[in-house]
Amino acid sequence: MQKLLINIPLLIFGVLLLGSTSCTKEEKEPRTREIEMAELDSLIRMLENDGEDIDTTDLSVFYIIRKEGEGPFPKAGDSCSVSYIGFLPNGAKFEDSRDIYPGKIWNFNYMLKKEVHEVIGLIDGIGHVNEGGEIEIYVPSDLAYGSRGTANVPPYTTLVYRATLNELKPKL
């Protein structure tokens, strides 16, 4: 019984010590657009230093053509069939067309309108590859999920897509 009485104050002290150290842990700094832009700049510089040929769209989406396709490039109203995988800059996969769309392919009418497509940067990048082509697209958050993010994408996070334009049917 005396051992139990001695251990109770030690137990209380341990709980208080644990509680006080958990309150002093630093909280993770919230993401900002400035942090994202610094990370994106660093990523692009690293790719350039590795010899990658990076181009930029009019909307400031960065891309690398991994495989040239054939034929015309998408224009407004054209029907596109695209397979893609979306990654965070740390390499974590957040989305895959094979898991979302029937036939594992995303079919859509090409159109650059923010009110129509939430991830306008992905659409913008796809406009720079032709049928059979493969592209890697770096989309700043202001052309994707922005400050709100999603369940799988933190706020102010650049998205990286690896996409293939499987088929392009011109608008009739």
N, C-alpha and C positions, 0 to 999 in steps of 0.2 A: 504494500500500500504506500509506503514511504517513497519507493522508487517512482510510482505513478505520480505522486505529488511533485516530485522534483522534475519529472519529464514534462508536466503540463506547462510550466513557465517557459521551458525550452521550446516547446511546440508553439506557444503563442509568439515568442520572440521570432522564430523561424517564419511563421505566417506573416508577421508584421514586416520582417526584412524582405521577404518575397514581394509583398504588396508595394513596399516603397520603391523597390528597384523596378518593378513593372511600370510604375508611374513616371519614372525618370527616363524611360527609353525614348529616344528621339523618334518622332513621327517622320514617315517618309515624306520628302518634299513633294508637294503636288505638281503634276505636270503642267507645263505652260507651253504656249506656242514658241517662245524663245528657246526653251530647252529642246523642243522638237526640231526647230530649225538648226540649232547647233549640232544635234545628232545627225540630221540629214546632211548637212554640209560636210561633216566628218566622214560619213559613209560614202558620199559621192567622191570626195578627195581620195579615199582609200581605193575605191574602184578605179579611178583614173590612174593612180599610182601603180595599180596592178595591170595597167595596160588596156583596160576596158574602153570601148568607144561609146561614150555616153552622149546622147542627144537630148534635147529638151523641146517639148511642145509649146505652142503659144500660151497654154494655160500654166506653164511651168511644171509640167510633169516630166520627170526624167525617165529615159528608157534606153534599153540596149537590145538591138536586134540579135537574137541568138541563132536564127535560121531565116534566110530570105525565103519568101513565098513567091507566088507567081500571080500575074494579073493585076487588076485594079485594086485600089485601096477603098475602104468603106466610105460611102457618102450618105448623107441624110436620107433615111427611108430604106436603105439597103437592109436585107435580112442577113444577119450574122449568126453563125454557130461557133461558139467558143468554149474550149475547155480551159480551166485555170485552177491554180492553187494560190491562195492568199497567205502570206506570212507576215509576221511582225518583224521589225528589224533584228531582233535577237534570234530569228530563225524559227520561232514557234508558229506552227500552222494554225490559222484561225478559221479558214474556210476552204472548201474544195468543191468544185462544180459537180464532181462525181457523187458527192453526198447530198446534193441539194436538188438537182434537176433530173427530170425523166430522161432516160437515155444518157445520163451523165454529162450532158452538154447544155450550155446556156444558150438559148435561142432568143434573139431580140432584134428589134429594128433599130439600126444605128441612128442616134440622134444626140447632139450635144446640148441638152437642156437640163439645167439643175433641177427644175421642178419635176422632171420625168424620171431621172436616175439619181439616186442618192450618192452613189460613188461615181461621180462624173469623171474623176481622174482615171479610172479604169477604162471607161468608154473612150476618153481622149487618147489614151495610150494605144488602144486597139485600132484606132484610126490610122496608125502609123505602121501597120503590118498588113500584108496581103495574104490571100488564101494559101494555106499551108505553112505560113510563116510562124515563127516562135519569137516571143518578145518577153522581156523582163521589164516591169513597170514599177516606178517608185512614185507613189502618190502621197503628197503632203496632206495632212489631216483636213485642211480647209477645203479640199476637193474630195473628201471622204466623210468620216464620221465626226470630225471637228472636236469641239470641246466636250461633247457629251459621250463620245465613244460608244461602245456596245458591251454586251456581256463578255465578249471575247477580245475586244479591242479597247485598251485604255484611252482616255481622252488625250488629245494632241499627240497622236501616234501616226507616223508615216506607215503606209502599207506597201508591201512588196508583192507584186503578182507575177507569176510565171504563167503565160497564156499562149495558146495556140489558136489561130483563126482557122478552124477546120473547113468552113465553107462560107462563101460569100455569094449571095444572090442579089444582083442589082435590082433596084426598084423598077417596076414596070411602068 
